[in-house]
Each structure stands twice: as structure tokens, then as C-alpha cells.
């Protein structure tokens, strides 16, 4: 049973309590064990669970940036908010509108829900998923990222963060073989989940075809590409297409792209982690399109 289906509630005290020094960036491992001998409500991403249909919920958001950005997003409906005493004090000091009455808990209570390795910083929210865009609603300017079955939530979260930094208009991903926009992904995105719209498509080949017809230049990124991204002709709207770690772009994806480009490296290693490759490609594309200011 997933944490979306459980009806459990935090068992910790509502007010007061210990743990003030455990709200630091990396919480300590909780010493006690709940019934059953293992932590309850572990984050689904940590167990390798895949994506969910839009409209299911709630999604789990934790960590300062992820939750406070969600609180500031009027499109995000917050259902519940769990905070430690230190975090409640900080929220009040910074005059952050929590939108729902927060429930005071011990850090260990959040540990038991997420697992001891989650860097929750004493803050956890349950919220509804954000509304997504449709493929035909993509802006006709700037840059869009397309992710071809990238399943690691840490990588997708890091890509979202880079996308927000470079003003990416949207991220297109598949409904299957992609991580949920919750938990680990949201934490890795550090608030960017609230800033970059996500388009979830059932068939990436068909979506790329529609983008080609709409005037997008769809550029697949591959170490065996026909030319270097820094010199091949580019124009807006531009869609940069990234493949999964190890597998790279699928064959049908490669064939559907307008062109396939590489990013030449001067060093002995010629490839990058996909999230680093995304950041470099965005820098090159933004510079080439005159979007850097």
C-alpha cells in the first residue's frame, strides 16, 4: 500500500517536545521503531515507484524550499502541513502564509513517514498535484525540454531546477516511465516544481511529431549527434530532447527529432550525467537564441 492510500496520522505530540536541534539540514536517524519494525509512510520515490495519473493525490512535499514555494503558489492546493517547533517559529518570523493551520510534530515523526535519510528540515506538506499543460498549449517561444523516459527522480528534480534557472517554458515527459512529481523529485527540484509547467504525454513519438508540425525545432542530444550544439542552426521555439542515463534516446525518438546534436567535450570523458547535460545544453541554447539577457 502506498503512502497515498494510507489513512494514518502522525502520532507525535501536537505541541512542545524535544528535537529542536534536529531540524538541521540532515536529520539524525530516529532511534525508535514503530509497530512492525520499520518506518511507516516511506516516500514512494525512495522505493522506486513510478508515475501516477494526473488528479491523484495527495503529493508529498518536504524540505524548506519545496514547501515554501508550494505555499507561495496559488495554483497549489495545500491539504495538510506538518512542522516542527523551530520551523513554525521560522515561518512566523519570515511572515510566510501557511494557508492551512500547521500541525506541530517532532522531527522523528516526519522521519518515520519519509524514512531516516530524507532531508525534510522539519517541514512536510500534503498537497494536490499541479495542473499540467496540454501539448498544444506549449508556448511558441523560448525553450522546452523533452525527457525521454528519464526515471531517476533526483535527475528529473535537478533538471527542473536548471529549467527554472534558464526560464524554460515547459517540460514534456511521458506518463509512464517517469517519476512522480512528489517526494524525492520535488525535494531535488528545490521549489522549481512550482515554476516550470509539466506536459505529460502518453506517446512521446506522437508528441514530438505534433511539436514539429507546430514549428518547434526538436533537437535530440546524443554523443553521436551529427553536429555540435554550439554550431548547428537553432531557432525558437526550440525543444531539447534528452534520453535516459545509459540508454540515451530511443531509436524512434531519434528518428522523430528534427536533428540530433552532440556537445563536444575537451576532456577524456565525453559524456555527462543527464542533469548536467541538460544544464549545459540550456546554457548553449539560451546563448544561441539570445535569451541570456
N, C-alpha and C positions, 0 to 999 in steps of 0.2 A: 504493500500500500504506500502511495506517495504522500509527500507532505501536503499536497493539495487536497487529498481525500480525508486526512485525519481531522478529527474534531477535538483533539486535545487542547489544553490551555496550559500556559506557564504555571508552574507550581510554586514559584518563588514568592516571597512576601511582596505586598503592594507598596510598602513604604519602608524607609530606613534600611539598615542592614550593612553588611560589610562589602568589601571589594572595591573600594574607591580607587585603589592603585592598580586595579586590573582592567581599567578602561583604556590602558595604553595601546599602542599600535598593534602589538601582537599579544593576544591574551594568553595566560597560562593555561595548561591543561587542567580541567576540572578534576578534583580528587575523588569525588563520589561517583557512583554509578546509579542510574535509575533502574527500576524494575526491569528484568530481562537481561541485565548485564551489559547493555550497550546504549549509547546516546540515542535519544528519540529525535524525530523530525530532522534527520540529516538532509542537507541541501541535495536536491536531486542531481544537480550538475556534478557534485562531488562523486556520485555513484555512477556517472556515465550515462544518465538518462538523456534521451534525445528530445526533439522539439515537441511543441504542443499546438493544438489548433487555436486560432485566434478566438478570444472570448472566454476561454477557460481561465480560472483564477482561484485563489489569488496568486500573484507572483510574489517572490520573496526578495526583498532588497535589504542589504545590510552594509554597514560602513558609513562614515560621515558624509563623504561626497555623494555617494549613490542615493542616500536617503534624503539629504537636504536638497539636492537638485530635484528629486521627485516631489518634495514638499512645495518647491517653488514653481512646479509645472502645473498650470491649471487644467491641462488635459489628463493628468494622472489622478485617478480617484484613490485616495488612501483609505483603507479599511481599518487597519489597526496599527498602532505604533507602540513599540516596547523600548524603553530607555532605562539606563542606569541613572543613579543619582547625579554622578558627575556630568553625564550628557544632558540631563534635564536642566542642570544649572547652566551649562554652556548654551543650550538652546534659548534659555531665558535671557542670558547676558547678551547674546547676539540678536535678540528680538526676532527669532525665527518663528513664523506662524506654523504650528504643528497641525492645524486643520482638524485634527481629531484629538480627544483627550488622551494623552500618553499614559501608558501603564508602567509604573516603576517595577523593575525586576533586578535581580543580581546578575552580574556578568556570566556566572556559571549557568544560569537558566538559558541564556542565549547560546552558550557553548553546547548545552545538551541538545538544543534544537538543530544547530548547524553542524556540529562536530567541533572538536577542540582546535582544529587547525584554521578555522575561518577567522579572518581578521575583521571582526564586526565592530570593534571600537565602542561597544556598549550601545549599539543602535540597530534596531531591526524594524522593518515595516512590512505589512501585508498590503498589497495594492492590486488594482485591476490592471490587466495588460493595456498598453497604449494602443490607440487606433493606428492601423497601418495604412499606407498609401496603396492604391491600385497601380498596376504597371502603366496604365495610360494617363496617370496623374503625375508622372515624373516631370520635374521642371525641365524646360528646353534650353537651359544654360548651365554653365559650370561643369562640375564633375560628379559622376555617380560611380560607386563601387559595386561590383558584382562578385559574389562569393560562390564559387563552385564546390559545394559540399565540404566546406571547412567546418569541422566538427568540434574542435577544441575550444571550449568556452573562454579560456584565457586568451587565445589568439584572437577570437572574434571580439572580445572585450577590448583588447589593445588596438585592434583595427578601428573599432568605433571611436576610441579616444583620439586616434590620429585623424579620423574622418572629421570629428568635431573641430579639431585644431585647424584643419585646412578648409573648413566651410563646405564639406561635401554635401550635396543636395539630398542624397538618399543612399541607402544600402539595399541592394537586391540580393535576396538569398532564397534558397529552396525551403519549402515547408517541411520536407523530410531531409535527413542527413545534415541537420544544422542544430546547434544548441538552442535551448530556450532562452528567451530574453529575461533572465531571472538569475538570482543567486550569484554563482561564480562569475558569469559573464557580466552581470551588472556591476559587480564589485571591481572587476578588471577594467571596465569602461570608465570608472571613476566619475559618474554623472553624465557621460556622453550619451547614454541611452535615452536621456530626456531631450537631446538636442538634434539627433540625426534620425529622420524617419526611416522605417524599415518596410520594404516591399517584399512580401512573402509570396513566392510563386510555386505552382505545382510542377511546372516543367520549365527548366532553365533554357533549354534549346528554343522552345517556342517564345519565351520572354525575350531572349536576345534577338530573335527574328523580328519581333514587334518593335524592339528598340531600333534596330537597323532601319526598318521602314519609317520610323518616326524621325529619322535624321541623326540619330546618335552614331558617333564613331566608336565602335566597340573594339577595344584593343585587349587581346589576351596577353598575359605576361608569362613568358616561359624562357628558360635559359637557352633554348634552341630557336628563339624567335628570328624572324627574317632580318630585322634591323634593330639598332639600339633605340630605346625610347626617347633618348635625348636628341635624336636627329630625324626620326621618321615624321612625316607630316601629321600634325594633330590639329583638330578643331573642336569647338564646342557645338553641341553638348558631347562630352566625352565620357565613355564608360570604360573604366579599367577593370579587367576581369582577372581574378586571382584564383588559382587552384589550391587544392588541399596539400598539406605537408606530405611529402613523399610521393604521392600520386601525381600532383600537378593538375593541369587542366585535363578534363576528359576529352576524348577524341572528338565527340560531337560538338562539344563546346568550342574547341579549337577551330573546327570547320565552320562554325556559325559566326565567329568573330570577324569583323571587317579586316583585321590584320592581327598577327601575333608578333610581339616585340620582346626584346630582351633588355636587361640592364647590365651592361658590361662593367666588370669589377677589375681593378688593377692588381688585386692581391691573388694569393694562391687559391683561396676559396672563392668560387664563382657564384654561389647561391646564398640567399639569406633566409632566415626564418620568415614565414609568410607575413607576420605582423610588421616586421622590419622592412620587408619588401614593399608592403603597402605604403608605409610612411615615405620611403624613398620615391616610389612611383608617384605619390601625391605631390611631393615636392617638385619633381621633374615636370609633371603635368601642369601643376599650378603655375610654375615659372614660364613654361612654354605658352600657356594661354593668357599670360599677363594678369593672373589673379593674385599675385603676391603683394599687391598694394601699389 
